Amino acid sequence: MKKLILIIIATCLNVFLFSQQSSRKQQSFTPQPLAAEQLDFASVKSAPEYKGGKEAMYKFIYANMQYPKDAKAKGIEGDVLMKFTVGKDGSISKIKVIEGIYPSIDVEAVRVVKLMPKWIPGKYGDNGIVSTTSLIIGFHLSK
């Protein structure tokens, strides 16, 4: 009887150890071949930019911005930090307010960014890429 119990325990132990070795073999790292579209790390990377540079961008923003009346009446001012995506074609999408200051001001900041013409897309090597960028728009009352 004792021999039978020992044989069963030994068999169970062998099955357990064998299954552990099999799962380790399946989890081992196998390098994958590089995709043809994958870019190497030596390629030059450039960020997206507004056509004409930052000065032209801020000129556009302030020419199109309308200070919300409710925020103006309350004397609310500050900077809105925004994040958005610039597509391969320079189009702007996925606009988000990261740090807002007042609801109507935040809405106005998003509205103005939506009005912007297409940007020069970011590049990785010679290829245009989808990239995320940030922007601070200041809302300040003149005194």
Buried (B, 14 or more C-beta within 10 A) or exposed (E): EEEEEEEEEEEEEEEEEEEEEEEEEEEEEEEEEEEEEEBEEEEEEEEBBBEEEEEEBBEBBEEEBEBBEEBBEEEBBBBBBBBBBBBBEBBBEEBEBEEBBBEBBBBBBBEBBEEBEBBBBBBBEEEBBBBEBEBEBBBEEEE
